[in-house]
Amino acid sequence: MLYYIAYCLYIFFIVLQIDVLLYMLRNILPAGGYLRYFVEMLAAPALSPVQKLVKHSVLKSFRTDISPYILLIVLFYLGSLCSYVMEH
């Protein structure tokens, strides 16, 4: 049972990583308004807590939004943790 929960969370984290990557590339890729809105709508719930933390930290001095990068690192770690649970 724990294996299936870890597997579902692993897939969820991979999908969320892809969405955050598309969010980061939304200005580079020639996509329509609907696709850009869809990617931003899916990424917003995951990005908003990280953006609030960055806003109240020393990292606020950067001009670029580094919250997607931080979120990718956290999602990669959580995916690795789920992979470790599935193996053992």
Secondary structure, DSSP 8 states (H G I E B T S, - for coil): -HHHHHHHHHHHHHHHHHHHHHHHTTTTS---HHHHHHHHHHHHHHHHHHHHHHHTSGGGG-SS--HHHHHHHHHHHHHHHHHHHHH-
